[in-house]
Amino acid sequence: MAETLSLEARGLTRRYGGFTALRDVSMSLSTGEIRGLIGSNGAGKSTCMDVLSGRARGTGSSGTVLLEGRDISTLNERARRHAGLARSFQKTNIFPELTVRRQVELAARKAEVDNTQDVLRELNLLPHAERRAADISYGDQRRVDLALALVGRPKVLLLDEPAAGLTMGESLALAHMLRDLAERWRLTVLIVEHDMDVIFSICARVTVLHLGQILAEGTPDEIRGNTDVVKAYLGSAAA
Ligand SMILES: Nc1ncnc2c1ncn2[C@@H]1O[C@H](COP(=O)(O)OP(=O)(O)OP(=O)(O)O)[C@@H](O)[C@H]1O
């Protein structure tokens, strides 16, 4: 029996006036997969995440998004989140004055779930739970961001540059925690990240965007060995 895909995008296109930022992008992610989405500045990565998450809907956007086989293309961002598609942004969403526990509780209440303690434990945040977010390290704040996206126990997480601003050690620790979570929760992750060490250490497959279109898709070894990708992106990005 064919496996039901966790997230499927068919023919995603996004136009801004006469400019096409994303053209006919299709991809299929299986359950528990961590997929990297890479490409140079302006390649269309954020636009792709916007169309998937429902942030960019209506005029200018077309294509189909399926979540576990269900067509969610007509749902707005909030309804998609409710259906199990969560997104975490590069810009931190946390309130500096609140304790870590309080803001995870607020996010849990909004998502109508009661798993604050579980999520704090999973993300190694229990030792910081009673501290104000402003008083913890930037690396820990990024984990609070992740916690806020994970409270509803989503099926799919869209992750925008989670390692931005982290030290190399913090980035790799975050990457391994993500891989561990995806495995235990059967969580599917689509991750946009400029840190190729993070991408190549946790992604089974990588999709490369270039000028709004898919340039390549494959395993980390295939992507690293693809001369078009090296020319368009990796030659400069891997630095
Ligand atoms: N609101 C908008 N109006 C017009 N053009 C836009 C808009 N948003 C994005 N674009 C254009 O669409 C293209 C894709 O942008 P996008 O932000 O998706 O790229 P990206 O791959 O995420 O880049 P980066 O790595 O710099 O974040 C760019 O040429 C950008 O200038």
PDBQT file of the ligand as one rigid body, heavy atoms in Angstrom, charges set to zero:
ROOT
HETATM    1  N1  LIG A 301       5.914  41.468  -1.162  1.00  0.00    +0.000 N 
HETATM    2  C1  LIG A 301       6.717  41.353  -2.228  1.00  0.00    +0.000 A 
HETATM    3  N2  LIG A 301       6.544  42.137  -3.315  1.00  0.00    +0.000 NA
HETATM    4  C2  LIG A 301       7.342  42.022  -4.399  1.00  0.00    +0.000 A 
HETATM    5  N3  LIG A 301       8.355  41.133  -4.500  1.00  0.00    +0.000 NA
HETATM    6  C3  LIG A 301       8.576  40.326  -3.439  1.00  0.00    +0.000 A 
HETATM    7  C4  LIG A 301       7.780  40.388  -2.255  1.00  0.00    +0.000 A 
HETATM    8  N4  LIG A 301       8.240  39.455  -1.386  1.00  0.00    +0.000 NA
HETATM    9  C5  LIG A 301       9.279  38.844  -2.004  1.00  0.00    +0.000 A 
HETATM   10  N5  LIG A 301       9.477  39.368  -3.225  1.00  0.00    +0.000 N 
HETATM   11  C6  LIG A 301      10.508  38.969  -4.199  1.00  0.00    +0.000 C 
HETATM   12  O1  LIG A 301      10.363  37.589  -4.427  1.00  0.00    +0.000 OA
HETATM   13  C7  LIG A 301      11.649  36.965  -4.587  1.00  0.00    +0.000 C 
HETATM   14  C8  LIG A 301      11.760  35.820  -3.595  1.00  0.00    +0.000 C 
HETATM   15  O2  LIG A 301      11.873  36.367  -2.279  1.00  0.00    +0.000 OA
HETATM   16  P1  LIG A 301      11.977  35.440  -0.983  1.00  0.00    +0.000 P 
HETATM   17  O3  LIG A 301      11.969  36.347   0.202  1.00  0.00    +0.000 OA
HETATM   18  O4  LIG A 301      10.969  34.374  -1.042  1.00  0.00    +0.000 OA
HETATM   19  O5  LIG A 301      13.427  34.808  -1.176  1.00  0.00    +0.000 OA
HETATM   20  P2  LIG A 301      14.280  33.968  -0.128  1.00  0.00    +0.000 P 
HETATM   21  O6  LIG A 301      14.823  32.800  -0.875  1.00  0.00    +0.000 OA
HETATM   22  O7  LIG A 301      13.488  33.691   1.082  1.00  0.00    +0.000 OA
HETATM   23  O8  LIG A 301      15.473  34.968   0.200  1.00  0.00    +0.000 OA
HETATM   24  P3  LIG A 301      16.294  35.202   1.592  1.00  0.00    +0.000 P 
HETATM   25  O9  LIG A 301      17.252  34.063   1.720  1.00  0.00    +0.000 OA
HETATM   26  O10 LIG A 301      17.000  36.499   1.320  1.00  0.00    +0.000 OA
HETATM   27  O11 LIG A 301      15.307  35.294   2.707  1.00  0.00    +0.000 OA
HETATM   28  C9  LIG A 301      12.674  38.064  -4.387  1.00  0.00    +0.000 C 
HETATM   29  O12 LIG A 301      13.082  38.512  -5.668  1.00  0.00    +0.000 OA
HETATM   30  C10 LIG A 301      11.922  39.140  -3.650  1.00  0.00    +0.000 C 
HETATM   31  O13 LIG A 301      12.434  40.417  -3.939  1.00  0.00    +0.000 OA
ENDROOT
TORSDOF 0
